[in-house]
């Protein structure tokens, strides 16, 4: 169904469509639909706008990414489906490596995410390899030896709390985007941005570009 721009839920409905399309393309897990719905509920609670606190956290995140020696951006299915172009642009302006990391193990979906990111401008995207994120036992413990293994700062939007906590225990700085300020992710991250990822990324890119101009 074509949604008219005059519809009060236009942006929300179009965003949902991106997740649905992501599932159809094999980029997003069916479980990603549930995760998106949960985030949308929290977005309602903050008025579906970027708060002044979120803007402050975006500034902190930008500075941390620019100071990093080995920044890496971790990408899951929802991130790819919702904002592939922006996440690729972010990786270029920092610059930072892109690494695929998904909870529900699927080599086919990992490849689909890589292809989708490359279709949206990425030149290189790393896959999980023989690197290990300590302190967790499920599929997300595997990472690329040249990516997250070596990273000092990891940007992990829409992250699982246990991996965020594990990365912190390993001594890495972790930047996250989580609309639920009470989640394990938000509570354990070095910097958490309580905002919708589709609003955050353009602002983060703009802030990084502004900081780079000053130097």
C-alpha positions in Angstrom: 0.0 0.0 0.0 1.3 3.5 -0.9 1.3 5.7 2.2 0.5 9.4 1.5 3.0 11.8 3.0 0.1 13.5 4.8 -0.4 10.4 6.9 0.5 11.2 10.6 2.5 7.9 10.8 4.1 8.3 7.4 7.8 8.2 8.5 7.1 5.4 10.9 5.3 3.3 8.3 8.0 3.9 5.7 10.7 2.8 8.2 8.7 -0.4 9.0 8.6 -1.1 5.2 12.4 -0.9 5.1 12.7 -3.6 7.8 10.1 -5.8 5.9 12.1 -5.3 2.7 15.2 -6.2 4.5 13.7 -9.6 5.5 12.6 -10.2 1.9 16.1 -9.4 0.6 17.6 -11.8 3.1 19.4 -9.0 4.9 17.3 -8.9 8.1 16.3 -11.8 10.3 12.6 -12.2 10.9 13.4 -11.6 14.6 14.6 -8.1 13.5 10.9 -7.2 13.0 10.3 -7.7 16.8 13.4 -5.8 17.7 12.4 -2.8 15.6 8.9 -2.8 17.0 10.3 -2.7 20.6 12.5 0.3 19.6 9.6 2.1 18.0 7.6 1.9 21.2 10.4 3.7 23.1 10.7 6.2 20.3 7.0 7.1 20.9 8.0 7.8 24.6 10.6 10.5 23.6 8.3 12.1 21.2 10.0 10.7 18.1 12.5 13.5 18.1 16.2 13.8 18.9 16.5 15.2 22.4 19.1 17.7 23.7 20.7 14.9 25.7 20.9 12.7 22.6 22.6 15.6 20.7 25.2 15.8 23.5 25.9 12.1 23.3 26.3 12.4 19.5 29.0 15.0 20.1 30.7 12.7 22.5 30.5 9.8 20.1 31.9 11.9 17.3 35.0 13.0 19.3 35.6 9.4 20.5 35.4 8.0 16.9 37.9 10.6 15.6 40.3 10.0 18.5 40.3 6.3 17.9 43.3 4.5 16.4 41.4 1.6 15.1 37.6 2.4 15.0 35.2 -0.3 13.7 31.5 -0.1 12.9 29.6 -3.3 13.6 26.6 -3.9 11.3 23.7 -6.2 11.8 20.7 -6.9 9.6 18.5 -4.1 10.9 21.2 -1.5 10.6 21.8 -2.5 7.0 18.1 -2.5 6.1 17.4 0.9 7.8 20.4 3.0 6.9 22.9 1.3 4.6 23.9 4.5 2.8 24.4 6.5 6.0 26.4 3.7 7.8 28.7 3.5 4.7 29.1 7.2 4.6 29.9 7.3 8.3 32.6 4.6 7.8 34.2 6.9 5.1 34.1 10.2 7.0 35.7 8.8 10.1 37.3 6.6 8.5 36.4 3.2 10.1 36.2 -0.4 9.0 32.8 -2.1 8.6 32.3 -5.5 10.0 29.2 -7.7 9.8 28.0 -9.3 13.1 24.6 -11.0 13.5 23.0 -12.9 16.4 21.2 -15.5 14.3 24.0 -17.3 12.5 23.6 -17.4 8.8 26.5 -17.3 6.2 23.9 -16.6 3.5 22.6 -13.6 5.4 26.1 -12.3 6.2 26.9 -12.4 2.5 23.6 -10.6 1.7 24.5 -7.8 4.2 27.9 -7.4 2.6 26.4 -7.3 -0.9 23.8 -4.7 0.2 26.4 -2.5 1.9 28.6 -2.7 -1.3 25.6 -1.8 -3.4 25.3 1.3 -1.2 28.9 2.4 -1.7 31.1 0.2 0.7 34.4 -0.9 -0.8 35.3 -3.5 1.9 33.3 -5.2 4.5 34.8 -7.6 7.0 33.2 -10.9 8.1 33.4 -12.6 11.5 36.5 -14.8 11.6 38.8 -16.5 14.1 38.8 -13.5 16.4 37.0 -14.0 19.7 35.0 -11.6 21.9 35.6 -13.1 25.4 32.9 -13.5 28.0 30.1 -14.6 25.6 29.2 -18.0 24.3 26.8 -17.5 21.4 27.5 -16.8 17.7 28.3 -13.1 18.2 31.6 -14.0 20.0 33.2 -14.5 16.6 34.8 -11.4 15.1 37.4 -10.5 12.4 41.1 -10.5 13.6 41.7 -7.3 11.5 38.5 -5.7 12.7 36.8 -5.8 16.1 39.7 -7.9 17.5 42.1 -4.9 17.0 39.6 -2.1 17.5 40.0 0.3 20.4 36.6 1.9 19.7 33.6 -0.1 18.4 30.4 1.6 17.2 27.7 -1.0 17.6 24.2 0.5 16.9 21.2 -1.7 17.8 23.4 -3.9 19.9 22.9 -6.9 22.2 23.7 -6.1 25.8 25.9 -9.0 26.5 28.2 -8.3 23.7 28.4 -4.7 24.6 29.3 -5.7 28.2 31.9 -8.2 26.9 33.6 -5.6 24.6 33.8 -3.2 27.5 35.4 -5.9 29.7 38.0 -6.4 27.0 39.0 -2.8 27.4 37.3 -1.4 24.3 35.3 1.8 24.1 31.8 1.1 22.9 29.4 3.5 21.3 25.8 2.4 21.0 22.4 3.6 19.9 19.6 2.3 22.1 16.1 3.9 22.6 15.7 2.0 25.8 17.9 4.0 28.3 17.5 1.2 30.9 18.8 -1.6 28.7 22.1 -3.5 29.5 23.5 -2.0 26.3 22.7 1.6 27.3 23.9 1.1 30.8 27.2 -0.5 29.9 28.2 1.4 26.8 30.9 4.1 27.0 28.5 6.4 25.1 24.9 5.5 24.4 22.7 7.6 22.2 19.0 7.4 23.1 17.6 8.1 19.7 16.3 6.5 16.5 19.2 5.4 14.3 17.7 7.0 11.2 17.9 10.4 13.0 21.2 9.8 14.7 23.4 8.8 11.8 23.0 12.0 9.7 23.6 14.1 12.8 26.7 12.1 13.7 28.1 12.4 10.2 27.5 16.1 10.2 29.2 16.5 13.6 32.3 14.5 12.6 32.6 16.5 9.4 32.4 19.7 11.4 35.1 18.6 13.8 37.4 17.5 11.0 37.1 21.0 9.4 38.2 22.5 12.7 41.4 20.5 12.6 
